Amino acid sequence: MININTIRNVVLFALNKSNRGYLGPAEMDYFLQLAQMEIFEDLFFKYNAFLNKENKRLTGTEYANLPKNIREQIDAFAAYTDDTNFIYDDSTDTWEYTGTDLYRVEGLSIENNETNKKTDIEEVLKTQLNILKNNPHTAPSLMFPVYHRVGEKFRVFPFVPDGYYVEMFYIRRPKDPKWTYTNVGGNPLYNAGALDLQHIELHPSQMVPLVTKVLGYSGLSIREQEVEQMANTEEAKDFQSKQ
């Protein structure tokens, strides 16, 4: 996690140093939200790229195990549903996640409430489903269940009987950053004790890319091309150094 007040101070210092302008709290929160999501989404592409390098023996081990390091950053957002937010709708025969933080579904499993044993549910294409169901050797069962997506919902086969529950493992979205403050003499003063304070959920190693991206957005907002160009140049250098 990265302290939001630290990022705000760094960005404002960079902008004010050359009288580039000022960003209000609402603008800063919005730019931080955009930057955090951009970096978060990029983690998945980087993870895939470094896995390919690992397969070619181009990555190291221990502290230099880059795929593992990135996976750990993504794992910080891993979550499981429960019976309050992943519910069955008998009118559509589907399971639905009622939360608002879903980013990527990683898999479903079926759990026996009495034994607490779980069985992974295999995802299949809708075009494969009838073939599986019509073949007695591949028909879905509680030992070998399957599911397919119906929009944002999930249809599980076979029918899940009483005493069983379907659980979803997913990657959630980062929470939106919020810098909280009190108004003192017309100026916002950081309030670290506010209940709605939300720091940036990215790993501390992402602090420099985060500041760079926020500065880039800030350059667009205050119409300072030099700030935007500087941010883009630094981001390009960082990208090249990691190839």
TABEL-V662259 format. One record per run of one state. SS is the DSSP state (~ for helix, > for strand, _ for the rest). FROM is the first residue (numbers start at 1). LEN is the number of residues. If there is no record, write none. Layout:
[[SS & FROM & LEN] [SS & FROM & LEN]]
//
This chain:
[[_ & 1 & 1] [> & 2 & 1] [_ & 3 & 1] [~ & 4 & 14] [_ & 18 & 7] [~ & 25 & 31] [_ & 56 & 6] [~ & 62 & 3] [_ & 65 & 1] [~ & 66 & 10] [_ & 76 & 2] [> & 78 & 3] [_ & 81 & 5] [> & 86 & 4] [_ & 90 & 4] [> & 94 & 4] [_ & 98 & 4] [> & 102 & 11] [_ & 113 & 5] [> & 118 & 6] [_ & 124 & 2] [~ & 126 & 9] [_ & 135 & 11] [> & 146 & 5] [_ & 151 & 2] [> & 153 & 5] [_ & 158 & 6] [> & 164 & 9] [_ & 173 & 5] [> & 178 & 1] [_ & 179 & 2] [> & 181 & 4] [_ & 185 & 2] [> & 187 & 4] [_ & 191 & 7] [> & 198 & 1] [_ & 199 & 1] [> & 200 & 1] [_ & 201 & 3] [~ & 204 & 18] [_ & 222 & 3] [~ & 225 & 17] [_ & 242 & 2]]
//
